[in-house]
Amino acid sequence: MADAAKLARIHRVRTLQLGLKRADEVAAAEKHRSESMLSDRIVALADAVAPTMAGAGGFSLAAQAHYRERLHQSAIAATSRVAAAEAQWQFATEATRAAHRDQTAIEKLIARADADAIVKEMRALQDAPPSARKRHDPC
């Protein structure tokens, strides 16, 4: 069984790793949220550029079609970025779970080492010879 100092050092390292993984997960979630908002905004803009029957000239319709096509291309790219951000978020979430499992395992080892130390001390007290000196005044 590992000694207490080694377990404490490993626990500190695992706790730091867990903190870093949680920070990565939060950053990935924020990136996913940002990409989703951007994708929604691009879709809304593409819908807003749709041609209307309000007497628009041919040049105006051509310009609207051009911008709508560009927005649709941007929407496709944004959808792929959202998918990539979601995959990264899921990867970060799994890494956080793994780091938490590692930290919990170390905490269990520390608890087991403490319990073993207590049992060892109890056995040492049981095996100790009785004290020969009486601890009270003569009657």
Backbone as CSV, one residue per row, in Angstrom:
resi,resn,N_x,N_y,N_z,CA_x,CA_y,CA_z,C_x,C_y,C_z
1,MET,0.849,-1.173,0.000,0.000,0.000,0.000,0.899,1.242,0.000
2,ALA,0.508,2.239,-0.734,1.305,3.460,-0.853,1.230,4.258,0.442
3,ASP,2.258,5.029,0.692,2.259,5.819,1.916,1.377,7.063,1.756
4,ALA,1.085,7.704,2.864,0.128,8.809,2.893,0.609,10.010,2.077
5,ALA,1.894,10.299,2.122,2.408,11.461,1.392,2.264,11.260,-0.118
6,LYS,2.550,10.051,-0.565,2.426,9.758,-1.990,0.962,9.845,-2.431
7,LEU,0.059,9.290,-1.618,-1.364,9.364,-1.955,-1.863,10.808,-1.948
8,ALA,-1.387,11.605,-1.001,-1.798,13.011,-0.944,-1.310,13.760,-2.182
9,ARG,-0.092,13.478,-2.601,0.451,14.133,-3.800,-0.343,13.722,-5.037
10,ILE,-0.655,12.440,-5.150,-1.441,11.967,-6.295,-2.834,12.588,-6.266
11,HIS,-3.409,12.720,-5.070,-4.736,13.331,-4.949,-4.707,14.794,-5.397
12,ARG,-3.657,15.524,-5.017,-3.537,16.922,-5.456,-3.457,17.012,-6.970
13,VAL,-2.672,16.125,-7.581,-2.531,16.118,-9.036,-3.862,15.791,-9.702
14,ARG,-4.554,14.791,-9.201,-5.850,14.406,-9.781,-6.881,15.517,-9.608
15,THR,-6.821,16.232,-8.488,-7.746,17.339,-8.277,-7.460,18.467,-9.264
16,LEU,-6.193,18.750,-9.480,-5.835,19.774,-10.474,-6.270,19.351,-11.877
17,GLN,-6.057,18.098,-12.207,-6.476,17.605,-13.518,-7.985,17.696,-13.679
18,LEU,-8.718,17.382,-12.624,-10.175,17.478,-12.680,-10.607,18.924,-12.904
19,GLY,-9.965,19.851,-12.228,-10.282,21.271,-12.431,-10.030,21.720,-13.861
20,LEU,-8.912,21.261,-14.425,-8.601,21.622,-15.812,-9.609,21.016,-16.787
21,LYS,-9.991,19.774,-16.542,-10.971,19.123,-17.429,-12.327,19.803,-17.335
22,ARG,-12.702,20.221,-16.120,-13.973,20.948,-15.971,-13.919,22.279,-16.708
23,ALA,-12.781,22.956,-16.656,-12.633,24.222,-17.385,-12.727,23.986,-18.887
24,ASP,-12.106,22.906,-19.366,-12.213,22.566,-20.784,-13.653,22.273,-21.179
25,GLU,-14.365,21.587,-20.296,-15.764,21.264,-20.589,-16.622,22.528,-20.657
26,VAL,-16.385,23.459,-19.739,-17.132,24.717,-19.753,-16.819,25.509,-21.020
27,ALA,-15.552,25.538,-21.413,-15.176,26.252,-22.637,-15.817,25.607,-23.867
28,ALA,-15.845,24.282,-23.906,-16.463,23.583,-25.037,-17.969,23.832,-25.071
29,ALA,-18.608,23.859,-23.910,-20.045,24.144,-23.860,-20.331,25.566,-24.329
30,GLU,-19.483,26.496,-23.938,-19.655,27.885,-24.369,-19.451,28.021,-25.876
31,LYS,-18.465,27.313,-26.411,-18.240,27.356,-27.855,-19.441,26.765,-28.591
32,HIS,-19.998,25.670,-28.083,-21.172,25.059,-28.706,-22.348,26.029,-28.681
33,ARG,-22.544,26.693,-27.550,-23.631,27.660,-27.437,-23.439,28.821,-28.403
34,SER,-22.220,29.311,-28.508,-21.911,30.421,-29.417,-22.130,30.028,-30.877
35,GLU,-21.664,28.839,-31.237,-21.838,28.375,-32.613,-23.313,28.152,-32.938
36,SER,-24.071,27.658,-31.974,-25.506,27.452,-32.187,-26.223,28.778,-32.393
37,MET,-25.863,29.761,-31.588,-26.473,31.083,-31.746,-26.122,31.686,-33.102
38,LEU,-24.877,31.536,-33.531,-24.468,32.054,-34.833,-25.210,31.354,-35.956
39,SER,-25.359,30.053,-35.843,-26.088,29.301,-36.860,-27.545,29.751,-36.928
40,ASP,-28.178,29.944,-35.778,-29.559,30.417,-35.754,-29.675,31.809,-36.371
41,ARG,-28.706,32.657,-36.087,-28.723,34.028,-36.645,-28.563,33.991,-38.163
42,ILE,-27.710,33.134,-38.671,-27.510,33.035,-40.120,-28.777,32.534,-40.798
43,VAL,-29.439,31.551,-40.187,-30.695,31.042,-40.754,-31.750,32.136,-40.756
44,ALA,-31.817,32.919,-39.695,-32.785,34.020,-39.633,-32.490,35.070,-40.701
45,LEU,-31.220,35.356,-40.919,-30.859,36.327,-41.966,-31.212,35.791,-43.351
46,ALA,-30.986,34.514,-43.592,-31.319,33.926,-44.891,-32.824,33.983,-45.128
47,ASP,-33.599,33.766,-44.086,-35.050,33.864,-44.226,-35.488,35.300,-44.464
48,ALA,-34.784,36.243,-43.874,-35.141,37.651,-44.028,-34.835,38.172,-45.429
49,VAL,-33.933,37.548,-46.153,-33.536,38.006,-47.479,-34.406,37.375,-48.564
50,ALA,-35.382,36.595,-48.184,-36.249,35.929,-49.168,-36.941,36.982,-50.044
51,PRO,-37.108,36.686,-51.323,-37.719,37.681,-52.219,-39.192,37.922,-51.854
52,THR,-39.601,39.154,-52.074,-40.994,39.539,-51.809,-41.632,40.024,-53.101
53,MET,-42.939,40.160,-53.094,-43.673,40.604,-54.281,-43.891,42.113,-54.247
54,ALA,-43.092,42.840,-53.545,-43.280,44.276,-53.350,-42.692,45.089,-54.495
55,GLY,-42.815,44.646,-55.674,-42.389,45.428,-56.843,-40.897,45.631,-56.930
56,ALA,-40.123,44.653,-56.557,-38.672,44.782,-56.612,-38.204,44.621,-58.049
57,GLY,-37.168,45.349,-58.401,-36.620,45.273,-59.751,-35.787,44.019,-59.938
58,GLY,-35.402,43.759,-61.162,-34.616,42.575,-61.486,-33.264,42.569,-60.810
59,PHE,-32.625,43.742,-60.737,-31.316,43.834,-60.096,-31.442,43.521,-58.606
60,SER,-32.491,44.027,-57.981,-32.700,43.789,-56.557,-32.932,42.303,-56.279
61,LEU,-33.712,41.650,-57.134,-33.948,40.224,-56.961,-32.662,39.426,-57.139
62,ALA,-31.843,39.835,-58.097,-30.573,39.144,-58.323,-29.646,39.317,-57.118
63,ALA,-29.623,40.514,-56.549,-28.777,40.778,-55.379,-29.278,39.965,-54.186
64,GLN,-30.598,39.921,-54.008,-31.149,39.145,-52.908,-30.841,37.659,-53.065
65,ALA,-30.948,37.178,-54.284,-30.643,35.774,-54.544,-29.176,35.475,-54.249
66,HIS,-28.297,36.405,-54.646,-26.870,36.237,-54.404,-26.595,36.170,-52.896
67,TYR,-27.135,37.128,-52.142,-26.890,37.160,-50.700,-27.533,35.968,-49.995
68,ARG,-28.712,35.553,-50.465,-29.373,34.396,-49.875,-28.524,33.146,-50.098
69,GLU,-27.968,33.011,-51.304,-27.104,31.864,-51.594,-25.864,31.873,-50.701
70,ARG,-25.267,33.038,-50.516,-24.096,33.156,-49.630,-24.460,32.819,-48.182
71,LEU,-25.647,33.273,-47.763,-26.086,32.966,-46.398,-26.361,31.472,-46.226
72,HIS,-26.898,30.829,-47.256,-27.133,29.383,-47.173,-25.805,28.622,-47.082
73,GLN,-24.803,29.091,-47.825,-23.482,28.466,-47.718,-22.906,28.663,-46.314
74,SER,-23.104,29.879,-45.795,-22.641,30.143,-44.428,-23.396,29.286,-43.425
75,ALA,-24.685,29.065,-43.668,-25.486,28.240,-42.772,-24.995,26.798,-42.778
76,ILE,-24.628,26.295,-43.938,-24.098,24.933,-44.028,-22.781,24.828,-43.258
77,ALA,-21.912,25.827,-43.442,-20.637,25.838,-42.716,-20.877,25.954,-41.206
78,ALA,-21.842,26.776,-40.825,-22.138,26.945,-39.394,-22.680,25.654,-38.797
79,THR,-23.472,24.925,-39.569,-24.002,23.648,-39.086,-22.866,22.663,-38.836
80,SER,-21.895,22.641,-39.714,-20.755,21.738,-39.499,-19.925,22.184,-38.296
81,ARG,-19.806,23.509,-38.083,-19.085,23.999,-36.901,-19.831,23.644,-35.615
82,VAL,-21.162,23.715,-35.657,-21.954,23.331,-34.486,-21.753,21.850,-34.182
83,ALA,-21.758,21.022,-35.224,-21.547,19.582,-35.019,-20.162,19.312,-34.440
84,ALA,-19.146,20.016,-34.948,-17.789,19.844,-34.421,-17.701,20.312,-32.976
85,ALA,-18.355,21.429,-32.669,-18.341,21.942,-31.294,-19.067,20.985,-30.352
86,GLU,-20.146,20.376,-30.829,-20.863,19.413,-29.995,-20.014,18.169,-29.733
87,ALA,-19.309,17.718,-30.761,-18.429,16.557,-30.580,-17.316,16.879,-29.591
88,GLN,-16.760,18.078,-29.693,-15.708,18.490,-28.765,-16.264,18.599,-27.346
89,TRP,-17.475,19.076,-27.215,-18.119,19.194,-25.908,-18.329,17.805,-25.299
90,GLN,-18.786,16.855,-26.103,-18.985,15.500,-25.604,-17.664,14.860,-25.197
91,PHE,-16.614,15.116,-25.984,-15.288,14.601,-25.649,-14.810,15.197,-24.323
92,ALA,-15.015,16.510,-24.149,-14.599,17.170,-22.909,-15.405,16.654,-21.716
93,THR,-16.684,16.377,-21.935,-17.519,15.841,-20.863,-17.027,14.464,-20.441
94,GLU,-16.689,13.634,-21.400,-16.177,12.297,-21.074,-14.818,12.393,-20.374
95,ALA,-13.979,13.329,-20.791,-12.681,13.512,-20.134,-12.881,13.968,-18.689
96,THR,-13.881,14.810,-18.452,-14.181,15.251,-17.092,-14.646,14.075,-16.237
97,ARG,-15.496,13.232,-16.806,-15.953,12.044,-16.069,-14.776,11.132,-15.712
98,ALA,-13.869,10.953,-16.660,-12.707,10.098,-16.408,-11.823,10.693,-15.305
99,ALA,-11.625,12.004,-15.345,-10.819,12.655,-14.309,-11.495,12.541,-12.955
100,HIS,-12.818,12.642,-12.930,-13.541,12.497,-11.665,-13.428,11.068,-11.131
101,ARG,-13.494,10.087,-12.036,-13.318,8.693,-11.605,-11.931,8.478,-11.016
102,ASP,-10.910,9.065,-11.655,-9.545,8.932,-11.145,-9.416,9.551,-9.756
103,GLN,-9.986,10.743,-9.586,-9.906,11.400,-8.292,-10.639,10.592,-7.228
104,THR,-11.803,10.063,-7.563,-12.567,9.263,-6.620,-11.805,7.996,-6.234
105,ALA,-11.128,7.393,-7.189,-10.340,6.193,-6.889,-9.232,6.508,-5.887
106,ILE,-8.570,7.643,-6.065,-7.508,8.041,-5.131,-8.102,8.320,-3.754
107,GLU,-9.269,8.965,-3.717,-9.909,9.225,-2.425,-10.258,7.919,-1.719
108,LYS,-10.685,6.918,-2.466,-10.975,5.613,-1.865,-9.710,4.958,-1.345
109,LEU,-8.606,5.096,-2.089,-7.332,4.544,-1.605,-6.888,5.232,-0.323
110,ILE,-7.092,6.538,-0.247,-6.726,7.275,0.972,-7.585,6.803,2.139
111,ALA,-8.876,6.641,1.901,-9.774,6.173,2.966,-9.383,4.766,3.418
112,ARG,-9.022,3.911,2.467,-8.605,2.556,2.816,-7.299,2.577,3.616
113,ALA,-6.364,3.429,3.227,-5.100,3.534,3.957,-5.344,4.051,5.370
114,ASP,-6.272,5.013,5.518,-6.596,5.509,6.864,-7.216,4.407,7.715
115,ALA,-8.118,3.642,7.125,-8.756,2.543,7.867,-7.726,1.498,8.258
116,ASP,-6.806,1.187,7.350,-5.750,0.213,7.671,-4.856,0.730,8.797
117,ALA,-4.566,2.022,8.790,-3.731,2.593,9.850,-4.443,2.526,11.195
118,ILE,-5.741,2.760,11.205,-6.505,2.693,12.455,-6.524,1.255,12.982
119,VAL,-6.734,0.286,12.084,-6.733,-1.120,12.492,-5.364,-1.515,13.035
120,LYS,-4.322,-1.029,12.402,-2.963,-1.335,12.854,-2.709,-0.754,14.243
121,GLU,-3.162,0.466,14.487,-2.995,1.076,15.806,-3.801,0.330,16.863
122,MET,-5.022,-0.108,16.504,-5.839,-0.861,17.452,-5.165,-2.179,17.822
123,ARG,-4.602,-2.863,16.849,-3.898,-4.115,17.130,-2.667,-3.882,17.986
124,ALA,-1.968,-2.778,17.726,-0.798,-2.462,18.546,-1.205,-2.202,19.981
125,LEU,-2.330,-1.543,20.193,-2.805,-1.311,21.563,-3.232,-2.611,22.228
126,GLN,-3.845,-3.515,21.467,-4.270,-4.798,22.029,-3.070,-5.674,22.391
127,ASP,-2.031,-5.595,21.573,-0.852,-6.424,21.801,0.105,-5.808,22.814
128,ALA,-0.120,-4.576,23.204,0.785,-3.913,24.147,0.656,-4.577,25.521
129,PRO,1.769,-4.705,26.246,1.697,-5.314,27.588,0.955,-4.374,28.533
130,PRO,0.257,-4.951,29.484,-0.459,-4.088,30.436,0.528,-3.311,31.285
131,SER,0.120,-2.142,31.675,1.025,-1.326,32.480,1.073,-1.915,33.903
132,ALA,2.232,-1.957,34.493,2.425,-2.569,35.803,2.067,-1.588,36.916
133,ARG,2.103,-0.360,36.674,1.874,0.650,37.695,0.384,0.929,37.832
134,LYS,-0.090,0.994,39.045,-1.473,1.339,39.292,-1.607,2.844,39.191
135,ARG,-2.704,3.265,38.663,-2.861,4.702,38.403,-3.737,5.394,39.436
136,HIS,-3.981,4.758,40.580,-4.797,5.402,41.593,-4.093,5.374,42.934
137,ASP,-4.601,6.166,43.829,-4.017,6.232,45.168,-4.384,4.960,45.946
138,PRO,-3.552,4.635,46.941,-3.889,3.458,47.736,-5.202,3.696,48.494
139,CYS,-5.913,2.650,48.661,-7.213,2.742,49.314,-7.069,2.785,50.818
